[in-house]
Amino acid sequence: MIVELILDVVKAVLLFLIGLFPELPDMSELLGFFEPVFELYLNVDAFISVKVLGSCVLFLIIFCNIEFIWGIVMWVLRKIPGEK
């Protein structure tokens, strides 16, 4: 019973704090803005798997920046103390 009273007080305080935030505007126009992007995604996905295309682009980015990534890895490994 005491726990229920404490939880009711916490709930009332949280609802009061949430009520202080202003209401969000209507976002229906935003959906109309992104509708051509979704349509393009579906059209591309009909010919080429977007997951495979994304994987290829990720691999290409990693391959083009392999020296930079290797430099970061070596910097981290040099920071690990060890016997010389």
DSSP file (Angstrom, degrees, kcal/mol; ACC not computed):
  #  RESIDUE AA STRUCTURE BP1 BP2  ACC     N-H-->O    O-->H-N    N-H-->O    O-->H-N    TCO  KAPPA ALPHA  PHI   PSI    X-CA   Y-CA   Z-CA
    1    1 A M     >        0   0    0      0, 0.0     4,-1.9     0, 0.0     5,-0.1   0.000 360.0 360.0 360.0 -41.4    0.0    0.0    0.0
    2    2 A I  H  >  +     0   0    0      2,-0.2     4,-2.3     1,-0.2     5,-0.2   0.907 360.0  51.0 -67.5 -41.2    2.8    2.4    0.8
    3    3 A V  H  > S+     0   0    0      1,-0.2     4,-2.7     2,-0.2    -1,-0.2   0.902 108.6  52.2 -62.7 -40.9    4.6    1.4   -2.4
    4    4 A E  H  > S+     0   0    0      1,-0.2     4,-2.2     2,-0.2    -1,-0.2   0.896 109.4  49.6 -62.4 -40.4    1.5    2.1   -4.4
    5    5 A L  H  X S+     0   0    0     -4,-1.9     4,-2.0     2,-0.2    -2,-0.2   0.908 111.6  48.3 -64.6 -42.5    1.2    5.5   -2.8
    6    6 A I  H  X S+     0   0    0     -4,-2.3     4,-2.4     1,-0.2    -2,-0.2   0.919 112.2  49.0 -64.6 -43.4    4.8    6.3   -3.6
    7    7 A L  H  X S+     0   0    0     -4,-2.7     4,-2.5     1,-0.2    -1,-0.2   0.869 109.1  52.9 -65.5 -36.4    4.4    5.1   -7.2
    8    8 A D  H  X S+     0   0    0     -4,-2.2     4,-2.3     2,-0.2    -1,-0.2   0.892 110.2  48.2 -64.1 -39.2    1.2    7.2   -7.6
    9    9 A V  H  X S+     0   0    0     -4,-2.0     4,-2.3     2,-0.2    -2,-0.2   0.919 112.2  48.3 -66.6 -43.5    3.1   10.3   -6.4
   10   10 A V  H  X S+     0   0    0     -4,-2.4     4,-2.5     1,-0.2    -2,-0.2   0.907 112.0  50.2 -62.7 -41.6    6.0    9.6   -8.8
   11   11 A K  H  X S+     0   0    0     -4,-2.5     4,-2.6     2,-0.2    -2,-0.2   0.913 110.2  49.6 -62.7 -43.2    3.5    9.1  -11.7
   12   12 A A  H  X S+     0   0    0     -4,-2.3     4,-2.0     2,-0.2    -2,-0.2   0.905 111.9  48.1 -63.7 -41.4    1.7   12.4  -10.9
   13   13 A V  H  X S+     0   0    0     -4,-2.3     4,-2.4     2,-0.2    -2,-0.2   0.927 113.0  47.8 -65.0 -44.7    5.0   14.3  -10.8
   14   14 A L  H  X S+     0   0    0     -4,-2.5     4,-2.5     1,-0.2     5,-0.2   0.907 111.7  49.5 -63.7 -42.3    6.1   12.7  -14.1
   15   15 A L  H  X S+     0   0    0     -4,-2.6     4,-1.9     2,-0.2    -1,-0.2   0.872 110.7  51.2 -64.8 -35.9    2.8   13.4  -15.8
   16   16 A F  H  X S+     0   0    0     -4,-2.0     4,-0.7    -5,-0.2    -2,-0.2   0.923 111.4  47.2 -64.6 -44.4    3.0   17.0  -14.6
   17   17 A L  H >< S+     0   0    0     -4,-2.4     3,-0.7     1,-0.2     4,-0.5   0.892 112.4  49.0 -65.6 -39.4    6.5   17.4  -16.0
   18   18 A I  H >< S+     0   0    0     -4,-2.5     3,-1.2     1,-0.2    -1,-0.2   0.861 105.2  59.6 -67.1 -34.8    5.5   15.9  -19.3
   19   19 A G  H 3< S+     0   0    0     -4,-1.9    -1,-0.2     1,-0.2    -2,-0.2   0.698  93.2  67.2 -66.4 -18.6    2.5   18.3  -19.4
   20   20 A L  T << S+     0   0    0     -3,-0.7    -1,-0.2    -4,-0.7    -2,-0.2   0.741  81.7  91.6 -74.1 -22.6    4.9   21.2  -19.3
   21   21 A F  S <  S-     0   0    0     -3,-1.2     3,-0.1    -4,-0.5     2,-0.0  -0.464  86.0-111.5 -71.4 143.6    6.2   20.4  -22.8
   22   22 A P        -     0   0    0      0, 0.0     2,-0.1     0, 0.0    -1,-0.1  -0.335  38.3 -93.3 -71.8 159.5    4.4   22.1  -25.6
   23   23 A E        -     0   0    0      1,-0.1    -4,-0.0    -4,-0.1     0, 0.0  -0.452  41.5-114.2 -71.6 144.7    2.3   20.1  -28.0
   24   24 A L        -     0   0    0     -2,-0.1    -1,-0.1     1,-0.1     3,-0.1  -0.529  32.6-111.9 -77.0 144.5    4.1   18.9  -31.2
   25   25 A P        -     0   0    0      0, 0.0     2,-0.3     0, 0.0    -1,-0.1  -0.249  43.7 -81.0 -70.7 166.0    2.9   20.3  -34.5
   26   26 A D        -     0   0    0      1,-0.1     3,-0.3     2,-0.0     4,-0.1  -0.521  39.2-166.1 -69.1 128.5    1.1   18.1  -37.1
   27   27 A M     >  +     0   0    0     -2,-0.3     4,-1.1     1,-0.2     3,-0.4   0.135  55.5 109.7-104.5  18.8    3.7   16.2  -39.1
   28   28 A S  H  > S+     0   0    0      1,-0.2     4,-1.2     2,-0.2    -1,-0.2   0.828  76.1  56.6 -67.8 -30.1    1.4   15.0  -41.9
   29   29 A E  H  > S+     0   0    0     -3,-0.3     4,-1.4     1,-0.2    -1,-0.2   0.837 100.3  60.1 -67.2 -31.2    3.2   17.4  -44.4
   30   30 A L  H  > S+     0   0    0     -3,-0.4     4,-1.6     1,-0.2    -1,-0.2   0.866 100.2  54.4 -64.9 -36.6    6.5   15.7  -43.5
   31   31 A L  H  X S+     0   0    0     -4,-1.1     4,-0.9     1,-0.2    -1,-0.2   0.889 106.0  52.3 -64.3 -38.7    5.2   12.3  -44.7
   32   32 A G  H  < S+     0   0    0     -4,-1.2    -1,-0.2     1,-0.2    -2,-0.2   0.808 106.0  55.6 -65.8 -29.5    4.3   13.9  -48.1
   33   33 A F  H  < S+     0   0    0     -4,-1.4     4,-0.3     1,-0.2    -1,-0.2   0.878 112.4  40.8 -69.4 -38.4    7.8   15.2  -48.3
   34   34 A F  H  X S+     0   0    0     -4,-1.6     4,-2.1     1,-0.2     3,-0.3   0.534  89.8  91.2 -89.1  -6.9    9.4   11.7  -47.8
   35   35 A E  H  X S+     0   0    0     -4,-0.9     4,-2.3     1,-0.2    -1,-0.2   0.892  85.3  51.0 -59.4 -42.5    6.9    9.9  -50.0
   36   36 A P  H  > S+     0   0    0      0, 0.0     4,-2.4     0, 0.0    -1,-0.2   0.869 108.6  53.6 -62.5 -32.9    9.0   10.2  -53.2
   37   37 A V  H  > S+     0   0    0     -4,-0.3     4,-2.3    -3,-0.3    -2,-0.2   0.922 109.6  47.0 -65.8 -43.1   12.0    8.9  -51.3
   38   38 A F  H  X S+     0   0    0     -4,-2.1     4,-2.3     2,-0.2    -1,-0.2   0.894 111.8  51.2 -64.3 -39.6   10.0    5.8  -50.3
   39   39 A E  H  X S+     0   0    0     -4,-2.3     4,-2.2     2,-0.2    -2,-0.2   0.909 109.8  49.3 -64.9 -41.6    8.8    5.3  -53.8
   40   40 A L  H  X S+     0   0    0     -4,-2.4     4,-2.6     2,-0.2     5,-0.2   0.908 109.6  52.9 -61.9 -42.2   12.3    5.5  -55.2
   41   41 A Y  H  X S+     0   0    0     -4,-2.3     4,-2.5     1,-0.2    -2,-0.2   0.923 110.2  47.3 -58.6 -45.9   13.5    3.0  -52.6
   42   42 A L  H  X S+     0   0    0     -4,-2.3     4,-1.0     2,-0.2    -1,-0.2   0.882 112.3  49.7 -66.0 -37.8   10.7    0.5  -53.7
   43   43 A N  H  X S+     0   0    0     -4,-2.2     4,-0.6     2,-0.2     3,-0.3   0.911 113.7  44.8 -68.2 -41.1   11.6    1.0  -57.3
   44   44 A V  H >X S+     0   0    0     -4,-2.6     4,-2.9     1,-0.2     3,-1.1   0.900 109.8  56.0 -67.0 -39.8   15.3    0.4  -56.8
   45   45 A D  H 3< S+     0   0    0     -4,-2.5    -1,-0.2     1,-0.3    -2,-0.2   0.735  97.1  64.9 -66.3 -22.0   14.5   -2.6  -54.5
   46   46 A A  H 3< S+     0   0    0     -4,-1.0    -1,-0.3    -3,-0.3    -2,-0.2   0.820 117.2  25.4 -68.7 -29.7   12.6   -4.2  -57.4
   47   47 A F  H << S+     0   0    0     -3,-1.1     2,-0.4    -4,-0.6    -2,-0.2   0.827 132.0  24.2-101.2 -41.9   15.7   -4.4  -59.5
   48   48 A I  S  < S-     0   0    0     -4,-2.9     2,-0.4    -5,-0.1    -1,-0.3  -0.982  83.6-110.8-129.8 136.4   18.6   -4.6  -56.9
   49   49 A S     >  -     0   0    0     -2,-0.4     4,-2.4     1,-0.2     5,-0.2  -0.526  22.4-151.2 -65.9 121.7   18.5   -5.7  -53.3
   50   50 A V  H  > S+     0   0    0     -2,-0.4     4,-2.6     1,-0.2     5,-0.2   0.821  95.0  57.5 -67.1 -30.5   19.0   -2.5  -51.3
   51   51 A K  H  > S+     0   0    0      2,-0.2     4,-2.1     1,-0.2    -1,-0.2   0.922 109.3  44.3 -64.8 -43.1   20.6   -4.5  -48.5
   52   52 A V  H  > S+     0   0    0      2,-0.2     4,-2.4     1,-0.2    -2,-0.2   0.910 113.4  51.0 -67.0 -41.9   23.2   -5.9  -50.9
   53   53 A L  H  X S+     0   0    0     -4,-2.4     4,-2.3     1,-0.2    -2,-0.2   0.906 110.6  49.3 -61.9 -42.0   23.8   -2.4  -52.4
   54   54 A G  H  X S+     0   0    0     -4,-2.6     4,-2.4     2,-0.2    -1,-0.2   0.891 110.2  50.9 -64.0 -39.9   24.2   -1.0  -48.9
   55   55 A S  H  X S+     0   0    0     -4,-2.1     4,-2.5     2,-0.2    -2,-0.2   0.900 110.2  49.8 -63.8 -40.6   26.7   -3.7  -48.0
   56   56 A C  H  X S+     0   0    0     -4,-2.4     4,-2.4     2,-0.2    -2,-0.2   0.909 111.2  48.4 -65.2 -41.8   28.7   -3.0  -51.1
   57   57 A V  H  X S+     0   0    0     -4,-2.3     4,-2.4     2,-0.2    -2,-0.2   0.911 111.8  49.9 -64.9 -41.7   28.8    0.7  -50.4
   58   58 A L  H  X S+     0   0    0     -4,-2.4     4,-2.4     2,-0.2    -2,-0.2   0.920 111.2  48.9 -62.2 -43.7   29.9    0.0  -46.8
   59   59 A F  H  X S+     0   0    0     -4,-2.5     4,-2.8     1,-0.2    -2,-0.2   0.900 110.7  51.2 -61.5 -41.1   32.6   -2.3  -48.1
   60   60 A L  H  X S+     0   0    0     -4,-2.4     4,-2.4     2,-0.2    -2,-0.2   0.901 109.7  49.1 -64.2 -41.8   33.8    0.3  -50.6
   61   61 A I  H  X S+     0   0    0     -4,-2.4     4,-1.3     2,-0.2    -2,-0.2   0.926 113.9  45.9 -63.6 -44.4   34.0    3.0  -47.9
   62   62 A I  H  < S+     0   0    0     -4,-2.4     3,-0.3     1,-0.2    -2,-0.2   0.918 113.1  50.2 -64.4 -42.8   36.0    0.7  -45.7
   63   63 A F  H >< S+     0   0    0     -4,-2.8     3,-1.0     1,-0.2    -2,-0.2   0.889 110.5  49.2 -64.0 -39.7   38.3   -0.3  -48.5
   64   64 A C  H 3< S+     0   0    0     -4,-2.4    -1,-0.2     1,-0.2     3,-0.2   0.763 118.2  40.2 -71.1 -23.9   38.9    3.3  -49.6
   65   65 A N  T 3X S+     0   0    0     -4,-1.3     4,-2.3    -3,-0.3    -1,-0.2   0.037  76.1 119.4-112.4  26.0   39.8    4.3  -46.0
   66   66 A I  H <> S+     0   0    0     -3,-1.0     4,-2.7     1,-0.2     5,-0.2   0.848  74.6  53.7 -63.6 -35.4   41.8    1.2  -44.9
   67   67 A E  H  > S+     0   0    0     -3,-0.2     4,-2.2     2,-0.2    -1,-0.2   0.918 110.4  46.8 -65.2 -41.9   44.9    3.2  -44.2
   68   68 A F  H  > S+     0   0    0      2,-0.2     4,-1.9     1,-0.2    -2,-0.2   0.921 114.1  46.9 -64.8 -44.1   43.0    5.6  -41.9
   69   69 A I  H  X S+     0   0    0     -4,-2.3     4,-2.4     1,-0.2    -2,-0.2   0.907 111.7  51.4 -64.5 -41.5   41.3    2.6  -40.1
   70   70 A W  H  X S+     0   0    0     -4,-2.7     4,-2.6     1,-0.2    -1,-0.2   0.889 108.0  53.1 -62.6 -39.0   44.7    0.8  -39.8
   71   71 A G  H  X S+     0   0    0     -4,-2.2     4,-2.1     2,-0.2    -1,-0.2   0.894 109.4  48.1 -62.6 -40.7   46.2    4.0  -38.3
   72   72 A I  H  X S+     0   0    0     -4,-1.9     4,-2.3     2,-0.2    -2,-0.2   0.925 111.7  49.8 -65.7 -44.3   43.5    4.2  -35.7
   73   73 A V  H  X S+     0   0    0     -4,-2.4     4,-2.4     1,-0.2    -2,-0.2   0.927 112.6  46.8 -61.0 -45.2   43.9    0.5  -34.8
   74   74 A M  H  X S+     0   0    0     -4,-2.6     4,-2.2     2,-0.2    -1,-0.2   0.871 110.0  53.7 -66.5 -36.2   47.7    0.9  -34.5
   75   75 A W  H  X S+     0   0    0     -4,-2.1     4,-1.0     2,-0.2    -1,-0.2   0.919 110.8  46.4 -62.7 -43.2   47.3    4.0  -32.4
   76   76 A V  H  X S+     0   0    0     -4,-2.3     4,-0.6     1,-0.2     3,-0.5   0.913 112.0  50.7 -65.4 -42.0   45.0    2.1  -30.0
   77   77 A L  H >< S+     0   0    0     -4,-2.4     3,-0.8     1,-0.2    -2,-0.2   0.857 107.2  53.9 -66.0 -34.1   47.4   -0.8  -29.8
   78   78 A R  H 3< S+     0   0    0     -4,-2.2    -1,-0.2     1,-0.2    -2,-0.2   0.756 101.6  60.5 -69.3 -23.4   50.3    1.5  -29.0
   79   79 A K  H 3< S+     0   0    0     -4,-1.0    -1,-0.2    -3,-0.5    -2,-0.2   0.659  82.9  94.8 -77.7 -15.6   48.3    2.9  -26.1
   80   80 A I  S << S-     0   0    0     -3,-0.8     2,-0.1    -4,-0.6    -3,-0.0  -0.656  80.3-128.5 -78.7 121.0   48.1   -0.5  -24.4
   81   81 A P        +     0   0    0      0, 0.0     2,-0.3     0, 0.0    -2,-0.1  -0.414  44.0 146.4 -71.0 146.2   50.9   -0.8  -21.9
   82   82 A G        -     0   0    0     -2,-0.1     2,-0.2     0, 0.0     0, 0.0  -0.970  49.4 -71.0-164.7 174.9   53.1   -3.9  -22.2
   83   83 A E              0   0    0     -2,-0.3     0, 0.0     1,-0.1     0, 0.0  -0.512 360.0 360.0 -78.4 146.1   56.6   -5.2  -21.8
   84   84 A K              0   0    0     -2,-0.2    -1,-0.1     0, 0.0     0, 0.0   0.374 360.0 360.0-117.4 360.0   59.2   -4.2  -24.3
